[in-house]
Amino acid sequence: MQSSKTCIQSTKTDRLYPCYDVIVIGAGIAGLICAAFLAKNWKKVLLVEQHSIPGGYCTSFKRKGFSFDAAVHHIGGCGKWSIVGRCFKTLGIEMDFYHLDPMDNLIFPKFSIEIPADLDNYIARLQERYPIERNEIKDFFNDFIKLYRATFNNEKSQILIDKYKNLTYSEMLNAFFKNDELKTVLSGQWGYIGLPPTQASAIGMCQMMVNYLKDGAFFPAGGTQEFANAISKKFIDFGGHVMLTSKARKILSNNNTVKGVKLEEGKEIAADVVVSNIDVRQTFFELLDGRIDSSFLRKIEEMKESCSFFLLYLGVGAGLDLSKLKRGFYHTSNDSSYTTDEWMYVSVPTKICPSLAPSNKQIISVVVYLKEGTYKTVNDWKSFKENMTLNTINRLESYIPNIKKHIEVKEAATPKTLERYTLNTNGAAYGWDVSVNQIWDNRLPHKTPIDNLYLAGHWTRPGPGICAVVSSGWNVANLIMKIGGN
Ligand SMILES: Cc1cc2nc3c(=O)[nH]c(=O)nc-3n(C[C@H](O)[C@H](O)[C@H](O)COP(=O)(O)OP(=O)(O)OC[C@H]3O[C@@H](n4cnc5c(N)ncnc54)[C@H](O)[C@@H]3O)c2cc1C
C-alpha cells in the first residue's frame, strides 16, 4: 500500500479573507470533517489550529526514522457502508487502510481470547466457549446491533433507546448473562471508552464496540497523521483556508451572537458562524466573554472529564522477535467489574505497516490506563514520566524477554503532554466521561446558548473515538447548512 505523505501548510497571509462564513477552532478530526463538508458546499471556511500539524489526537511524530502515532491506534467504521467510509466517499477522499484481523486480543491473568475481525465468527466462538448461554449471546448481540443503529443512523427505535439509555454496561450484561467470565470477556475492551463497565453507559459501550466488531478496525496506511492529512488536503482542495500554529484566544460575540475570533497574536477575523472543536471548558470559561446562560455554565462545571493515559513509544532493533506478541489489552484482573484493573494496551504497528520504521526495525506502542484523578495527584511530572517508563518496560519484559537490550528510541507521554499538545483539560482522552449521565441526550448538544456557535468533537454528541467525532463534525456541518443530521 502507498501513502501520500502530504505535508499540510498554512494558507499564505495575503490570501486570507477579512470575513468568513465559518471559522472552525481546532483541527481535530471533528473540526476537519466539519470544515471539509462546509467548504465542499461553497462556504468560505477558515480552520484555526494552535499546533503546527492538524489532527489533534490523530497525529504522528518522528524520531530517528521511526514514525510514532501519538495517540490513536486504529479507527472503526472505515468500510464502505460505515460512517467513516461513507463520509470519505461523500467528500471524495481516497485512502488505503489495513483491515485488522484479528480485531483484538484480550489477555487476562488466567486466560486469553482472540476477537476475530468478523462478528459472526466472534459470536460463534463465544457460543462454543460458553455453550450454556448460547441463546443469550445471540439475543445480546441482536439488541446490541439494533441499539447501535438506533443511536448512530437516526433510525430512531425509541423503545430500544429507552430500554438502555439509563443502564450501565454491567447492568445490561447482567440482564442477559450469568457467567462471570463471559461478562469479563464482553467488557474486555472497556479501555476504548475509558470507564469500567460498572460505570460506563450501555449506549457508550455499544457505539464503540459495534463499530469495531461489526464494521472492523482499520489502520491508515502510513499512520494516523495520514488520516488527518487526507481530510485537511481535501478541505484545502475545496478552497478552505488553514492557520496552523494559531491559537484562538477569544470568540467574539455581540448581543448573544458570534461575530468572529480573536487570535493569540491579536488579529481579529470576522465570521457569521464559529464551530468549536476544542475543550468545552476552554470554550466557555476562557474564550467567551459576556453573559451566557448560567444554568448551561453550571452544567459544564458539574460534568466530569474522561480518564487520561500514559503512553510509551519504543523503537527497537531488528534482532528482537515480536512475532508472538499479541496486539491487545493486557488486563491485570479476571473480574467482570474491573474495579482493580490496571490494563495496558500493547501493539506493534510495524507488523501492520512496516514502513513506519527503518528497515527490519520495529515499533512497540503501549497505552497504560491511569486511574481517575491521577492528574490532580501528580506534582512532579518529570519523575512521574520516568517512573511510569521504567514500570511499563518492566511489565513488558514478562511478555518480551530482554526487551531492554533492543531499545533504540524511547519516548513517553503523560496526561500533561496530551494536554499540552491538544489543550484537552487534564489530557482527557475522550472528552467527557462516557457515563449514563453524560451520554446520549445528556451529552452537550451541538447548538449552544450563543447564536451561531456550535460544538463538534468528543466533548459533544455522540461521543468519543474517531468514528463518533467524524459523525459529530458531519452533523454540525449539516446543521449549519440547515439540512439536518447525517
Ligand atoms: C492515548 C489515546 C488513544 C486513543 N486511541 C484511539 C483509537 O485508537 N481509536 C479511536 O477511535 N479513538 C482513540 N482515542 C480517542 C480519540 O483520539 C478522540 O476521541 C478524538 O480524536 C477526538 O477528536 P476531536 O475532533 O474531538 O478533537 P481533538 O483531537 O481533541 O483535537 C482538538 C484540536 O483543537 C486544537 N485546539 C485546542 N484549543 C485550541 C485553541 N484555543 N485554538 C486553536 N486550536 C485549539 C488542538 O490543538 C487539537 O488539534 C484515543 C485518545 C487518546 C488520548
The ligand as an SDF file (V2000), in Angstrom:
LIG
                    3D

 53 58  0  0  0  0  0  0  0  0999 V2000
   -3.9670    7.8930   24.0460 C   0  0  0  0  0  0  0  0  0  0  0  0
   -5.2440    7.9110   23.2520 C   0  0  0  0  0  0  0  0  0  0  0  0
   -5.5330    6.8560   22.4140 C   0  0  0  0  0  0  0  0  0  0  0  0
   -6.7080    6.8580   21.6650 C   0  0  0  0  0  0  0  0  0  0  0  0
   -6.9250    5.8290   20.8020 N   0  0  0  0  0  0  0  0  0  0  0  0
   -7.9760    5.8640   19.9690 C   0  0  0  0  0  0  0  0  0  0  0  0
   -8.1090    4.8900   18.9560 C   0  0  0  0  0  0  0  0  0  0  0  0
   -7.2560    4.0080   18.7930 O   0  0  0  0  0  0  0  0  0  0  0  0
   -9.2000    4.9750   18.1510 N   0  0  0  0  0  0  0  0  0  0  0  0
  -10.1510    5.9500   18.2900 C   0  0  0  0  0  0  0  0  0  0  0  0
  -11.1240    5.9710   17.5220 O   0  0  0  0  0  0  0  0  0  0  0  0
  -10.0360    6.9040   19.2540 N   0  0  0  0  0  0  0  0  0  0  0  0
   -8.9680    6.8930   20.0870 C   0  0  0  0  0  0  0  0  0  0  0  0
   -8.8150    7.8720   21.0340 N   0  0  0  0  0  0  0  0  0  0  0  0
   -9.8680    8.9040   21.1840 C   0  0  0  0  0  0  0  0  0  0  0  0
   -9.8300    9.8980   20.0360 C   0  0  0  0  0  0  0  0  0  0  0  0
   -8.4960   10.1870   19.7560 O   0  0  0  0  0  0  0  0  0  0  0  0
  -10.5690   11.2080   20.3720 C   0  0  0  0  0  0  0  0  0  0  0  0
  -11.8570   10.9450   20.8850 O   0  0  0  0  0  0  0  0  0  0  0  0
  -10.7040   12.0750   19.1140 C   0  0  0  0  0  0  0  0  0  0  0  0
   -9.5110   12.1000   18.3750 O   0  0  0  0  0  0  0  0  0  0  0  0
  -11.1080   13.4910   19.4940 C   0  0  0  0  0  0  0  0  0  0  0  0
  -11.2150   14.2810   18.3390 O   0  0  0  0  0  0  0  0  0  0  0  0
  -11.7490   15.7690   18.3740 P   0  0  0  0  0  0  0  0  0  0  0  0
  -12.0310   16.1490   16.9660 O   0  0  0  0  0  0  0  0  0  0  0  0
  -12.8780   15.8740   19.3320 O   0  0  0  0  0  0  0  0  0  0  0  0
  -10.5870   16.7120   18.9140 O   0  0  0  0  0  0  0  0  0  0  0  0
   -9.0880   16.6540   19.4760 P   0  0  0  0  0  0  0  0  0  0  0  0
   -8.3610   15.5000   18.9080 O   0  0  0  0  0  0  0  0  0  0  0  0
   -9.1420   16.8330   20.9380 O   0  0  0  0  0  0  0  0  0  0  0  0
   -8.4940   17.9640   18.7990 O   0  0  0  0  0  0  0  0  0  0  0  0
   -8.7720   19.2770   19.2360 C   0  0  0  0  0  0  0  0  0  0  0  0
   -7.8760   20.2270   18.4560 C   0  0  0  0  0  0  0  0  0  0  0  0
   -8.1230   21.5660   18.8680 O   0  0  0  0  0  0  0  0  0  0  0  0
   -6.8800   22.2630   18.9750 C   0  0  0  0  0  0  0  0  0  0  0  0
   -7.0830   23.4000   19.8850 N   0  0  0  0  0  0  0  0  0  0  0  0
   -7.3840   23.3600   21.2050 C   0  0  0  0  0  0  0  0  0  0  0  0
   -7.5420   24.6070   21.6980 N   0  0  0  0  0  0  0  0  0  0  0  0
   -7.3170   25.4670   20.6570 C   0  0  0  0  0  0  0  0  0  0  0  0
   -7.3450   26.8840   20.5350 C   0  0  0  0  0  0  0  0  0  0  0  0
   -7.6270   27.6910   21.5560 N   0  0  0  0  0  0  0  0  0  0  0  0
   -7.0640   27.4210   19.3170 N   0  0  0  0  0  0  0  0  0  0  0  0
   -6.7800   26.6270   18.2510 C   0  0  0  0  0  0  0  0  0  0  0  0
   -6.7410   25.2820   18.3240 N   0  0  0  0  0  0  0  0  0  0  0  0
   -7.0290   24.6950   19.5140 C   0  0  0  0  0  0  0  0  0  0  0  0
   -5.9370   21.2050   19.4990 C   0  0  0  0  0  0  0  0  0  0  0  0
   -4.5900   21.5570   19.2780 O   0  0  0  0  0  0  0  0  0  0  0  0
   -6.3900   19.9830   18.7060 C   0  0  0  0  0  0  0  0  0  0  0  0
   -5.7250   19.8840   17.4740 O   0  0  0  0  0  0  0  0  0  0  0  0
   -7.6330    7.9200   21.7830 C   0  0  0  0  0  0  0  0  0  0  0  0
   -7.3460    9.0060   22.6220 C   0  0  0  0  0  0  0  0  0  0  0  0
   -6.1470    9.0100   23.3340 C   0  0  0  0  0  0  0  0  0  0  0  0
   -5.7960   10.2030   24.1800 C   0  0  0  0  0  0  0  0  0  0  0  0
  1  2  1  0
  2  3  1  0
  2 52  2  0
  3  4  2  0
  4  5  1  0
  4 50  1  0
  5  6  2  0
  6  7  1  0
  6 13  1  0
  7  8  2  0
  7  9  1  0
  9 10  1  0
 10 11  2  0
 10 12  1  0
 12 13  2  0
 13 14  1  0
 14 15  1  0
 14 50  1  0
 15 16  1  0
 16 17  1  0
 16 18  1  0
 18 19  1  0
 18 20  1  0
 20 21  1  0
 20 22  1  0
 22 23  1  0
 23 24  1  0
 24 25  2  0
 24 26  1  0
 24 27  1  0
 27 28  1  0
 28 29  2  0
 28 30  1  0
 28 31  1  0
 31 32  1  0
 32 33  1  0
 33 34  1  0
 33 48  1  0
 34 35  1  0
 35 36  1  0
 35 46  1  0
 36 37  1  0
 36 45  1  0
 37 38  2  0
 38 39  1  0
 39 40  1  0
 39 45  2  0
 40 41  1  0
 40 42  2  0
 42 43  1  0
 43 44  2  0
 44 45  1  0
 46 47  1  0
 46 48  1  0
 48 49  1  0
 50 51  2  0
 51 52  1  0
 52 53  1  0
M  END
$$$$
